[in-house]
Amino acid sequence: MTENSTYTGGIAATNAHLLRLTGGAILVDAPEGTAAWLRGQKARVDVLLLTHQHFDHVMDAAAIQAEHGCRVCAFAPFSRELTLERLVATMSRTSLRVPAFEVDELLEGRDTLEAADETWRLYHVPGHSPDSVCFHLEREQFVFGGDVLFLDGIGRTDFPGGSTSLLLSGIAEKLLPLPDATRVFPGHGDDTTIGRERLENPFLN
């Protein structure tokens, strides 16, 4: 039996998705406040999957790694260039520091990942961030896409390393061929389906 719940937190209203599977609990992304939310849920995390390392998706990654002893999987090692913390601090004239965490399993160049006794398909879709990865649990027809594809939208591409053409081509080649009923759980906002976005997303038509 699969249970899926979502926490939304941090200054960018970022989603963390908790998936309880027979083989363990998977958390996708770790915005600020997620660690406290997990404690309130009395949930233990076995694996933390990071869709990318922008600050709003990883602020609680170090705390969750320390509290849960969970495996952290991401496209690239921890990087203060990928977190965008320096850029954001300069633009906002405030201090922003992401607590450093250890990436236990690097996903660059890989097509699959074994986690919670499930095989996940991996789709590297840069354009929003160079390290963006979508995690596809085929058995459930779930995709956890971070800031790649939204309900009626796509990820912004004006950050360092961004590219609209790369993002659109990645979505077209890797996500849109999936079955219409595939549910997409994004990094911000409500979930949607591949079929709906293929037909109605204004950025894809």
VOKE-407638 format. One record per residue: residue in one letter; chain; x, y, z of N, C-alpha, C in turn. Coordinates in nm, 3 decimals. Example, Ala and Ser with C-alpha at 12.3 -4.5 7.8 and 13.67 -1.06 7.14 Angstrom:
2
NODE  type  mol      n.u      n.v      n.w     ca.u     ca.v     ca.w      c.u      c.v      c.w
NODE     A    A    1.319   -0.569    0.780    1.230   -0.450    0.780    1.320   -0.330    0.780
NODE     S    A    1.285   -0.225    0.708    1.367   -0.106    0.714    1.290    0.003    0.787
# end
This chain:
205
NODE  type  mol      n.u      n.v      n.w     ca.u     ca.v     ca.w      c.u      c.v      c.w
NODE     M    A    0.084   -0.119    0.000    0.000    0.000    0.000    0.088    0.125    0.000
NODE     T    A    0.050    0.225   -0.081    0.126    0.348   -0.092    0.048    0.464   -0.032
NODE     E    A    0.114    0.540    0.056    0.055    0.662    0.112    0.143    0.779    0.071
NODE     N    A    0.078    0.885    0.023    0.150    1.001   -0.026    0.097    1.125    0.044
NODE     S    A    0.187    1.205    0.102    0.145    1.330    0.165    0.246    1.439    0.130
NODE     T    A    0.202    1.563    0.138    0.283    1.676    0.094    0.289    1.784    0.202
NODE     Y    A    0.410    1.835    0.223    0.430    1.951    0.310    0.476    2.067    0.221
NODE     T    A    0.425    2.185    0.247    0.466    2.304    0.173    0.523    2.405    0.270
NODE     G    A    0.647    2.450    0.247    0.710    2.541    0.341    0.819    2.626    0.279
NODE     G    A    0.874    2.714    0.361    0.981    2.803    0.316    0.927    2.926    0.245
NODE     I    A    1.018    3.019    0.214    0.977    3.148    0.158    0.922    3.135    0.016
NODE     A    A    0.950    3.023   -0.050    0.902    3.005   -0.187    0.787    2.905   -0.195
NODE     A    A    0.727    2.871   -0.081    0.616    2.775   -0.076    0.652    2.649   -0.157
NODE     T    A    0.758    2.584   -0.113    0.813    2.468   -0.183    0.755    2.340   -0.125
NODE     N    A    0.728    2.244   -0.212    0.669    2.117   -0.171    0.775    2.014   -0.134
NODE     A    A    0.749    1.942   -0.026    0.819    1.818    0.006    0.716    1.706   -0.001
NODE     H    A    0.748    1.600   -0.071    0.654    1.490   -0.090    0.704    1.368   -0.013
NODE     L    A    0.621    1.317    0.076    0.654    1.198    0.154    0.575    1.080    0.100
NODE     L    A    0.647    0.977    0.061    0.585    0.858    0.002    0.617    0.739    0.091
NODE     R    A    0.513    0.682    0.151    0.532    0.564    0.235    0.504    0.440    0.151
NODE     L    A    0.608    0.364    0.127    0.599    0.242    0.047    0.624    0.120    0.136
NODE     T    A    0.591    0.005    0.085    0.613   -0.118    0.162    0.758   -0.133    0.203
NODE     G    A    0.848   -0.091    0.115    0.991   -0.108    0.141    1.055    0.006    0.216
NODE     G    A    0.981    0.108    0.253    1.038    0.220    0.327    0.974    0.352    0.290
NODE     A    A    1.021    0.458    0.354    0.965    0.592    0.331    1.062    0.675    0.249
NODE     I    A    1.009    0.737    0.145    1.085    0.822    0.055    1.039    0.966    0.074
NODE     L    A    1.134    1.056    0.090    1.103    1.199    0.092    1.166    1.263   -0.030
NODE     V    A    1.085    1.339   -0.103    1.137    1.412   -0.219    1.144    1.559   -0.183
NODE     D    A    1.267    1.611   -0.176    1.299    1.750   -0.144    1.276    1.783    0.003
NODE     A    A    1.342    1.891    0.047    1.346    1.921    0.190    1.344    2.072    0.214
NODE     P    A    1.233    2.138    0.182    1.224    2.282    0.210    1.225    2.311    0.359
NODE     E    A    1.249    2.436    0.391    1.253    2.478    0.531    1.124    2.441    0.603
NODE     G    A    1.137    2.381    0.720    1.022    2.338    0.799    0.989    2.191    0.785
NODE     T    A    1.051    2.122    0.688    1.018    1.982    0.665    1.057    1.893    0.783
NODE     A    A    1.172    1.921    0.843    1.218    1.837    0.955    1.117    1.840    1.070
NODE     A    A    1.068    1.960    1.103    0.968    1.971    1.209    0.837    1.904    1.169
NODE     W    A    0.799    1.917    1.044    0.677    1.852    0.995    0.687    1.700    1.008
NODE     L    A    0.803    1.645    0.973    0.822    1.500    0.985    0.811    1.455    1.130
NODE     R    A    0.867    1.536    1.220    0.854    1.501    1.362    0.707    1.501    1.404
NODE     G    A    0.632    1.599    1.357    0.490    1.605    1.388    0.412    1.488    1.332
NODE     Q    A    0.456    1.439    1.215    0.393    1.324    1.152    0.438    1.191    1.211
NODE     K    A    0.541    1.200    1.298    0.605    1.079    1.353    0.651    0.986    1.240
NODE     A    A    0.706    1.050    1.138    0.750    0.976    1.019    0.901    0.963    1.020
NODE     R    A    0.948    0.846    0.977    1.091    0.822    0.960    1.120    0.812    0.811
NODE     V    A    1.225    0.876    0.769    1.262    0.878    0.627    1.380    0.783    0.605
NODE     D    A    1.368    0.697    0.505    1.477    0.606    0.470    1.566    0.663    0.361
NODE     V    A    1.504    0.732    0.265    1.580    0.789    0.153    1.526    0.928    0.122
NODE     L    A    1.618    1.024    0.106    1.583    1.159    0.062    1.629    1.177   -0.081
NODE     L    A    1.533    1.203   -0.170    1.563    1.229   -0.311    1.556    1.379   -0.334
NODE     L    A    1.659    1.436   -0.394    1.660    1.579   -0.423    1.645    1.601   -0.572
NODE     T    A    1.541    1.674   -0.609    1.518    1.700   -0.751    1.621    1.797   -0.807
NODE     H    A    1.669    1.889   -0.724    1.779    1.980   -0.757    1.817    2.052   -0.628
NODE     Q    A    1.925    2.129   -0.634    1.978    2.183   -0.509    1.948    2.332   -0.488
NODE     H    A    1.856    2.392   -0.559    1.819    2.529   -0.527    1.781    2.538   -0.380
NODE     F    A    1.819    2.649   -0.316    1.811    2.663   -0.171    1.675    2.626   -0.114
NODE     D    A    1.568    2.662   -0.186    1.434    2.641   -0.129    1.395    2.494   -0.125
NODE     H    A    1.469    2.409   -0.196    1.439    2.265   -0.197    1.527    2.186   -0.100
NODE     V    A    1.631    2.250   -0.044    1.728    2.172    0.035    1.760    2.233    0.171
NODE     M    A    1.688    2.335    0.215    1.722    2.401    0.340    1.723    2.306    0.459
NODE     D    A    1.635    2.206    0.459    1.629    2.112    0.572    1.696    1.978    0.542
NODE     A    A    1.768    1.969    0.432    1.829    1.840    0.395    1.929    1.794    0.500
NODE     A    A    2.014    1.884    0.548    2.115    1.846    0.646    2.050    1.800    0.776
NODE     A    A    1.947    1.873    0.821    1.879    1.837    0.945    1.812    1.701    0.933
NODE     I    A    1.749    1.675    0.820    1.680    1.546    0.800    1.782    1.433    0.791
NODE     Q    A    1.892    1.458    0.721    1.997    1.356    0.712    2.050    1.322    0.852
NODE     A    A    2.069    1.424    0.935    2.122    1.400    1.070    2.020    1.329    1.160
NODE     E    A    1.894    1.370    1.152    1.792    1.314    1.241    1.750    1.173    1.202
NODE     H    A    1.747    1.147    1.072    1.691    1.020    1.024    1.799    0.920    0.980
NODE     G    A    1.921    0.969    0.962    2.025    0.880    0.912    1.994    0.827    0.774
NODE     C    A    1.919    0.905    0.698    1.872    0.856    0.567    1.977    0.875    0.458
NODE     R    A    1.965    0.796    0.356    2.047    0.808    0.236    1.999    0.927    0.155
NODE     V    A    2.092    1.010    0.108    2.058    1.127    0.026    2.106    1.103   -0.116
NODE     C    A    2.014    1.117   -0.209    2.044    1.094   -0.351    2.021    1.223   -0.429
NODE     A    A    2.118    1.262   -0.509    2.107    1.383   -0.589    2.195    1.369   -0.713
NODE     F    A    2.169    1.454   -0.811    2.244    1.448   -0.937    2.392    1.477   -0.916
NODE     A    A    2.423    1.571   -0.827    2.561    1.619   -0.811    2.593    1.632   -0.663
NODE     P    A    2.722    1.640   -0.627    2.758    1.666   -0.488    2.705    1.802   -0.443
NODE     F    A    2.696    1.821   -0.311    2.652    1.949   -0.256    2.737    2.062   -0.315
NODE     S    A    2.668    2.167   -0.359    2.737    2.278   -0.425    2.670    2.410   -0.390
NODE     R    A    2.749    2.506   -0.343    2.693    2.637   -0.313    2.665    2.719   -0.439
NODE     E    A    2.715    2.673   -0.551    2.674    2.734   -0.679    2.534    2.686   -0.716
NODE     L    A    2.508    2.558   -0.696    2.376    2.504   -0.730    2.268    2.554   -0.636
NODE     T    A    2.302    2.580   -0.510    2.198    2.626   -0.416    2.150    2.767   -0.446
NODE     L    A    2.228    2.844   -0.519    2.196    2.984   -0.554    2.198    3.075   -0.432
NODE     E    A    2.252    3.030   -0.320    2.245    3.111   -0.199    2.320    3.243   -0.212
NODE     R    A    2.432    3.242   -0.282    2.509    3.366   -0.298    2.433    3.465   -0.385
NODE     L    A    2.374    3.416   -0.491    2.296    3.503   -0.579    2.178    3.564   -0.505
NODE     V    A    2.104    3.479   -0.433    1.986    3.527   -0.361    2.025    3.627   -0.252
NODE     A    A    2.134    3.598   -0.181    2.178    3.688   -0.075    2.216    3.824   -0.132
NODE     T    A    2.283    3.824   -0.247    2.321    3.950   -0.311    2.199    4.028   -0.357
NODE     M    A    2.105    3.958   -0.420    1.987    4.024   -0.473    1.897    4.078   -0.361
NODE     S    A    1.885    4.003   -0.252    1.793    4.041   -0.145    1.861    4.121   -0.034
NODE     R    A    1.996    4.129   -0.043    2.075    4.197    0.061    2.048    4.139    0.199
NODE     T    A    2.030    4.009    0.201    2.013    3.937    0.327    2.111    3.821    0.329
NODE     S    A    2.134    3.765    0.446    2.222    3.648    0.455    2.140    3.522    0.433
NODE     L    A    2.192    3.435    0.349    2.127    3.307    0.323    2.235    3.201    0.320
NODE     R    A    2.222    3.101    0.402    2.323    2.996    0.410    2.253    2.862    0.421
NODE     V    A    2.272    2.777    0.323    2.214    2.643    0.326    2.306    2.553    0.408
NODE     P    A    2.256    2.488    0.513    2.340    2.393    0.588    2.390    2.282    0.496
NODE     A    A    2.519    2.257    0.499    2.578    2.158    0.409    2.532    2.017    0.445
NODE     F    A    2.511    1.937    0.342    2.473    1.797    0.358    2.561    1.711    0.268
NODE     E    A    2.561    1.583    0.295    2.641    1.489    0.217    2.551    1.415    0.119
NODE     V    A    2.588    1.416   -0.008    2.516    1.335   -0.107    2.576    1.195   -0.106
NODE     D    A    2.498    1.097   -0.064    2.547    0.960   -0.051    2.550    0.886   -0.185
NODE     E    A    2.457    0.923   -0.272    2.446    0.852   -0.400    2.427    0.954   -0.512
NODE     L    A    2.526    0.960   -0.602    2.522    1.053   -0.714    2.447    0.991   -0.831
NODE     L    A    2.365    1.071   -0.897    2.276    1.018   -1.001    2.316    1.059   -1.142
NODE     E    A    2.416    1.142   -1.155    2.458    1.184   -1.289    2.495    1.063   -1.375
NODE     G    A    2.440    1.060   -1.497    2.470    0.953   -1.591    2.390    0.825   -1.569
NODE     R    A    2.299    0.826   -1.474    2.222    0.705   -1.444    2.078    0.717   -1.493
NODE     D    A    2.020    0.603   -1.527    1.881    0.597   -1.574    1.785    0.542   -1.469
NODE     T    A    1.839    0.472   -1.368    1.753    0.411   -1.267    1.816    0.426   -1.129
NODE     L    A    1.731    0.410   -1.027    1.772    0.415   -0.888    1.690    0.312   -0.811
NODE     E    A    1.757    0.239   -0.722    1.687    0.147   -0.633    1.666    0.215   -0.498
NODE     A    A    1.540    0.229   -0.457    1.509    0.293   -0.329    1.377    0.240   -0.277
NODE     A    A    1.375    0.201   -0.150    1.256    0.146   -0.085    1.202    0.024   -0.160
NODE     D    A    1.293   -0.061   -0.203    1.258   -0.184   -0.276    1.183   -0.156   -0.406
NODE     E    A    1.204   -0.039   -0.462    1.141   -0.002   -0.589    1.250    0.043   -0.686
NODE     T    A    1.225    0.020   -0.814    1.312    0.073   -0.918    1.249    0.202   -0.972
NODE     W    A    1.321    0.310   -0.959    1.277    0.441   -1.006    1.350    0.475   -1.136
NODE     R    A    1.277    0.524   -1.232    1.341    0.575   -1.353    1.382    0.720   -1.330
NODE     L    A    1.498    0.756   -1.382    1.553    0.890   -1.363    1.558    0.963   -1.497
NODE     Y    A    1.512    1.086   -1.497    1.518    1.170   -1.617    1.591    1.300   -1.582
NODE     H    A    1.707    1.317   -1.640    1.782    1.442   -1.622    1.724    1.544   -1.718
NODE     V    A    1.664    1.650   -1.663    1.600    1.754   -1.746    1.654    1.889   -1.701
NODE     P    A    1.771    1.930   -1.753    1.824    2.061   -1.717    1.745    2.173   -1.786
NODE     G    A    1.777    2.295   -1.748    1.707    2.410   -1.806    1.661    2.504   -1.697
NODE     H    A    1.600    2.448   -1.594    1.571    2.528   -1.473    1.696    2.533   -1.387
NODE     S    A    1.755    2.417   -1.366    1.883    2.405   -1.296    1.963    2.296   -1.366
NODE     P    A    2.095    2.309   -1.371    2.174    2.206   -1.442    2.160    2.067   -1.384
NODE     D    A    2.120    2.057   -1.256    2.116    1.927   -1.188    1.975    1.873   -1.170
NODE     S    A    1.878    1.926   -1.243    1.739    1.883   -1.224    1.718    1.738   -1.266
NODE     V    A    1.659    1.661   -1.175    1.626    1.520   -1.201    1.479    1.497   -1.169
NODE     C    A    1.409    1.425   -1.256    1.272    1.381   -1.229    1.277    1.233   -1.191
NODE     F    A    1.202    1.199   -1.086    1.199    1.061   -1.034    1.064    0.999   -1.070
NODE     H    A    1.068    0.890   -1.146    0.947    0.827   -1.198    0.929    0.689   -1.134
NODE     L    A    0.823    0.676   -1.056    0.786    0.546   -0.999    0.679    0.487   -1.090
NODE     E    A    0.723    0.401   -1.182    0.633    0.353   -1.288    0.515    0.274   -1.232
NODE     R    A    0.537    0.195   -1.127    0.430    0.112   -1.073    0.309    0.196   -1.031
NODE     E    A    0.335    0.312   -0.976    0.228    0.399   -0.929    0.191    0.506   -1.033
NODE     Q    A    0.268    0.515   -1.140    0.253    0.622   -1.239    0.264    0.759   -1.172
NODE     F    A    0.368    0.773   -1.089    0.401    0.899   -1.022    0.531    0.954   -1.078
NODE     V    A    0.535    1.084   -1.102    0.659    1.154   -1.133    0.676    1.268   -1.035
NODE     F    A    0.792    1.272   -0.970    0.827    1.383   -0.882    0.928    1.467   -0.959
NODE     G    A    0.881    1.583   -1.006    0.956    1.656   -1.107    1.024    1.783   -1.061
NODE     G    A    1.016    1.817   -0.931    1.079    1.941   -0.889    1.023    2.059   -0.966
NODE     D    A    1.112    2.144   -1.017    1.069    2.265   -1.087    1.081    2.253   -1.237
NODE     V    A    1.058    2.132   -1.288    1.063    2.111   -1.433    0.928    2.143   -1.496
NODE     L    A    0.823    2.078   -1.447    0.689    2.090   -1.507    0.587    2.116   -1.398
NODE     F    A    0.503    2.218   -1.420    0.398    2.255   -1.325    0.261    2.245   -1.391
NODE     L    A    0.158    2.255   -1.309    0.024    2.276   -1.360    0.022    2.409   -1.436
NODE     D    A    0.002    2.401   -1.567   -0.001    2.520   -1.654    0.130    2.597   -1.657
NODE     G    A    0.241    2.534   -1.627    0.366    2.608   -1.628    0.488    2.520   -1.641
NODE     I    A    0.603    2.585   -1.650    0.733    2.518   -1.650    0.823    2.596   -1.554
NODE     G    A    0.938    2.539   -1.522    1.031    2.608   -1.432    1.088    2.733   -1.496
NODE     R    A    1.120    2.831   -1.414    1.183    2.953   -1.465    1.324    2.921   -1.512
NODE     T    A    1.371    2.997   -1.610    1.499    2.965   -1.673    1.597    3.083   -1.670
NODE     D    A    1.572    3.179   -1.580    1.657    3.298   -1.575    1.762    3.292   -1.466
NODE     F    A    1.780    3.176   -1.403    1.887    3.158   -1.307    2.015    3.116   -1.379
NODE     P    A    2.133    3.127   -1.315    2.256    3.077   -1.378    2.243    2.931   -1.420
NODE     G    A    2.285    2.903   -1.541    2.273    2.767   -1.594    2.138    2.736   -1.653
NODE     G    A    2.047    2.835   -1.656    1.913    2.813   -1.710    1.910    2.818   -1.861
NODE     S    A    1.814    2.747   -1.920    1.797    2.745   -2.065    1.655    2.702   -2.097
NODE     T    A    1.578    2.791   -2.158    1.441    2.756   -2.195    1.438    2.645   -2.297
NODE     S    A    1.528    2.650   -2.396    1.528    2.548   -2.501    1.563    2.411   -2.444
NODE     L    A    1.659    2.406   -2.353    1.694    2.279   -2.290    1.578    2.224   -2.208
NODE     L    A    1.512    2.311   -2.133    1.400    2.267   -2.051    1.286    2.214   -2.135
NODE     L    A    1.248    2.287   -2.239    1.137    2.244   -2.324    1.170    2.115   -2.399
NODE     S    A    1.292    2.103   -2.448    1.328    1.980   -2.520    1.331    1.861   -2.425
NODE     G    A    1.378    1.883   -2.301    1.380    1.774   -2.204    1.241    1.728   -2.166
NODE     I    A    1.150    1.824   -2.147    1.011    1.788   -2.116    0.951    1.709   -2.232
NODE     A    A    0.973    1.758   -2.354    0.915    1.693   -2.473    0.969    1.552   -2.492
NODE     E    A    1.097    1.534   -2.468    1.161    1.405   -2.497    1.143    1.303   -2.384
NODE     K    A    1.137    1.351   -2.260    1.143    1.257   -2.148    1.014    1.245   -2.068
NODE     L    A    0.935    1.352   -2.062    0.814    1.346   -1.981    0.687    1.329   -2.064
NODE     L    A    0.673    1.402   -2.172    0.548    1.396   -2.247    0.519    1.259   -2.310
NODE     P    A    0.619    1.175   -2.338    0.586    1.040   -2.387    0.525    0.948   -2.282
NODE     L    A    0.526    0.987   -2.155    0.471    0.902   -2.050    0.319    0.893   -2.064
NODE     P    A    0.256    0.789   -2.007    0.111    0.774   -2.019    0.035    0.894   -1.966
NODE     D    A   -0.079    0.922   -2.029   -0.161    1.038   -1.991   -0.193    1.042   -1.842
NODE     A    A   -0.218    0.926   -1.782   -0.262    0.922   -1.642   -0.149    0.944   -1.542
NODE     T    A   -0.025    0.954   -1.589    0.088    0.973   -1.499    0.071    1.102   -1.420
NODE     R    A    0.074    1.092   -1.288    0.059    1.211   -1.202    0.195    1.276   -1.180
NODE     V    A    0.198    1.406   -1.194    0.320    1.484   -1.175    0.307    1.564   -1.046
NODE     F    A    0.397    1.538   -0.952    0.401    1.610   -0.826    0.516    1.710   -0.834
NODE     P    A    0.484    1.840   -0.845    0.589    1.940   -0.868    0.647    1.998   -0.741
NODE     G    A    0.748    2.082   -0.758    0.812    2.146   -0.645    0.732    2.262   -0.587
NODE     H    A    0.634    2.311   -0.663    0.548    2.420   -0.617    0.409    2.398   -0.675
NODE     G    A    0.307    2.428   -0.598    0.172    2.420   -0.650    0.114    2.281   -0.648
NODE     D    A   -0.002    2.268   -0.714   -0.078    2.143   -0.714   -0.023    2.042   -0.813
NODE     D    A   -0.056    1.915   -0.788   -0.016    1.811   -0.882   -0.103    1.817   -1.007
NODE     T    A   -0.056    1.751   -1.111   -0.126    1.750   -1.239   -0.100    1.615   -1.306
NODE     T    A   -0.136    1.602   -1.431   -0.109    1.479   -1.506   -0.039    1.512   -1.636
NODE     I    A    0.032    1.414   -1.687    0.099    1.433   -1.816   -0.002    1.462   -1.926
NODE     G    A   -0.113    1.390   -1.926   -0.214    1.411   -2.031   -0.270    1.552   -2.029
NODE     R    A   -0.297    1.602   -1.909   -0.351    1.737   -1.900   -0.251    1.841   -1.949
NODE     E    A   -0.124    1.828   -1.908   -0.026    1.928   -1.947    0.008    1.919   -2.096
NODE     R    A    0.005    1.798   -2.151    0.031    1.785   -2.295   -0.073    1.862   -2.376
NODE     L    A   -0.196    1.860   -2.329   -0.305    1.925   -2.403   -0.322    2.074   -2.370
NODE     E    A   -0.299    2.111   -2.243   -0.342    2.243   -2.199   -0.233    2.336   -2.151
NODE     N    A   -0.113    2.287   -2.129   -0.007    2.374   -2.079    0.033    2.474   -2.187
NODE     P    A    0.017    2.605   -2.165    0.043    2.703   -2.270    0.189    2.710   -2.313
NODE     F    A    0.282    2.665   -2.228    0.424    2.666   -2.263    0.462    2.550   -2.354
NODE     L    A    0.375    2.451   -2.363    0.407    2.331   -2.441    0.331    2.324   -2.573
NODE     N    A    0.251    2.426   -2.601    0.172    2.425   -2.724    0.201    2.550   -2.805
# end
